[in-house]
């Protein structure tokens, strides 16, 4: 059997780009190539259409995960500001650590909702999803807060009273 006659080759029932056909992994093929399904939410004429429920649920689960992260940051910031013992020799250190955590939690709550909305809109229109800035924002801010916390702990240890 030649390559041209093998399953999945051009002209055979499983060929790439053939409408209604599937690739070896079982995913539908599209004009974009094997394994690339036609845009789920794309409607004829560029309108909007309800996307596959699985994509909507995945988008919602991602939003809920970011919401839990935001809530944990707000509660962590409140705990630091209210429950952590004071840093000897550094007045206000608890607030310097806790308030940025609270603000980061609030920012992530708002940004995750706007990202959820944008992703849902893109799914309905069959457009590509934009890259999220939330992981970079979270990682960068937490790194800065960790560095600030370490500096405050060192200053407190050097200037503090035993």
C-alpha positions in Angstrom: 0.0 0.0 0.0 1.5 3.4 -1.0 1.4 6.4 1.3 -1.3 8.0 -1.0 -3.5 5.0 -0.4 -3.0 4.8 3.4 -5.7 6.0 5.8 -5.5 9.6 6.6 -3.7 10.6 3.4 -5.0 13.1 0.8 -8.0 11.8 -1.0 -8.9 9.2 1.5 -11.9 9.3 3.9 -9.8 10.7 6.8 -7.9 13.3 4.8 -7.1 16.7 6.3 -9.4 19.5 5.3 -12.2 17.2 4.2 -15.5 18.5 5.6 -17.0 16.3 8.2 -13.9 14.2 8.5 -11.8 13.4 11.5 -8.1 13.0 12.0 -6.4 10.0 13.7 -7.0 11.5 17.2 -10.8 11.7 16.4 -10.8 15.5 16.3 -12.6 17.1 13.3 -10.3 18.5 10.6 -10.9 21.9 9.2 -9.5 24.0 6.4 -6.9 25.2 8.9 -5.3 21.7 9.0 -5.6 18.4 10.7 -6.8 18.4 14.2 -7.9 22.0 14.1 -11.7 22.1 14.4 -13.6 24.9 12.8 -14.3 27.7 15.2 -17.0 26.5 17.6 -18.8 29.8 18.0 -18.3 31.1 14.5 -21.6 32.0 12.9 -22.1 32.6 9.2 -21.7 36.3 8.4 -19.5 37.1 11.4 -22.3 37.2 14.0 -22.4 35.6 17.4 -23.6 32.2 18.3 -23.7 30.1 21.5 -20.4 28.2 21.9 -20.1 24.6 22.9 -21.2 24.3 26.5 -17.9 22.6 27.5 -16.0 25.8 26.5 -18.4 28.0 28.4 -18.0 25.8 31.5 -14.2 25.8 31.2 -14.2 29.6 31.0 -16.5 29.8 34.0 -14.3 27.3 36.0 -11.3 29.5 35.2 -13.1 32.6 36.4 -14.1 30.8 39.6 -10.5 29.7 40.2 -9.3 33.3 39.9 -12.2 34.4 42.2 -11.0 31.9 44.9 -7.4 33.3 44.4 -8.7 36.8 44.9 -10.7 35.9 48.0 -7.6 34.1 49.5 -5.4 37.2 48.8 -8.0 39.5 50.5 -8.3 37.3 53.5 -4.6 36.7 53.7 -4.0 40.5 53.6 -6.6 41.0 56.3 -5.0 38.3 58.5 -1.5 39.8 58.1 -2.7 43.4 58.9 -4.9 42.3 61.8 -3.6 39.1 63.3 0.2 39.0 62.7 2.2 40.3 65.7 3.8 43.7 65.2 7.3 43.9 63.8 9.5 45.3 66.6 11.1 48.5 65.6 9.1 48.8 62.3 5.8 50.5 62.9 3.2 49.8 60.3 5.0 46.8 58.8 2.0 44.6 59.0 0.0 47.1 56.9 2.8 47.5 54.4 2.6 43.7 53.7 -1.2 43.2 54.2 -2.6 46.2 52.2 -0.9 45.2 48.9 -2.3 41.7 49.3 -5.8 43.1 49.8 -5.5 45.4 46.8 -4.1 42.6 44.6 -7.1 40.4 45.5 -9.5 43.2 44.6 -7.7 43.8 41.3 -7.7 40.1 40.4 -11.4 39.9 41.2 -12.3 42.7 38.8 -9.8 41.7 36.1 -10.9 38.0 36.2 -14.4 39.1 35.5 -13.4 41.3 32.6 -11.3 38.5 31.2 -14.2 36.0 31.6 -16.4 38.4 29.6 -13.8 38.9 26.9 -13.2 35.2 26.6 -16.9 34.4 26.4 -17.3 37.1 23.7 -14.4 35.6 21.7 -15.9 32.1 22.0 -19.3 33.4 20.7 -17.6 35.1 17.7 -15.2 32.3 17.0 -12.2 34.5 17.6 -8.9 33.5 19.3 -8.7 34.0 23.0 -6.3 36.8 24.1 -3.4 35.9 26.4 -4.1 36.5 30.1 -2.1 39.0 32.0 -3.4 37.7 35.4 -0.6 35.1 36.0 2.1 37.7 35.3 0.3 40.3 37.5 -0.1 37.8 40.4 3.5 36.4 40.2 5.1 39.8 39.9 3.1 41.4 42.8 3.6 38.4 45.1 7.4 38.4 44.3 7.5 42.1 45.2 5.5 41.6 48.4 7.7 38.7 49.4 10.8 40.8 48.9 9.3 43.6 50.9 8.4 41.2 53.7 11.9 39.9 53.8 13.3 43.4 54.0 10.9 44.4 56.8 11.7 41.2 58.7 15.4 41.9 58.5 15.0 45.6 59.5 12.9 44.5 62.4 15.5 41.9 63.5 18.3 44.5 63.3 16.4 47.4 64.9 13.9 45.6 67.1 13.9 45.2 70.8 14.2 41.6 72.2 
